[in-house]
Amino acid sequence: MKKYFLSLGMLVPVLGLAACGGDDSTDANGEEAAANFPNSSLEVIVPYAEGGGTDLVARAFADYLQDEIGESVSVSNREGGGGAVGMQAGATVLQTDIQ
């Protein structure tokens, strides 16, 4: 149970950063950027193996998000290193989107 809460605690900030990154809007309110988001499919990176609690929550979240935004949302499991491999994959994606 402790691992479930810990992994969910890691998933939420990563998703939050992914949603906030790469804003090129000149509008102070961000309305222009919000109108154009998302313009392609999204990928949710789960730093643990398939079938675990974090994976199940991420897949339920992806289904809900896909219905809400009308874009394809996929879940990618990157297990290994106690979550380090998935976290590195998420950080790499954020780094390339920001630059």
Secondary structure, 3 states (H helix, E strand, C coil): CHHHHHHHHHHHHHHHHHHHCCCCCCCCCCHHHHHHCCCCCEEEEECCCCCCHHHHHHHHHHHHHHHHHCCCEEEEECCCHHHHHHHHHHHHHHHHHHC
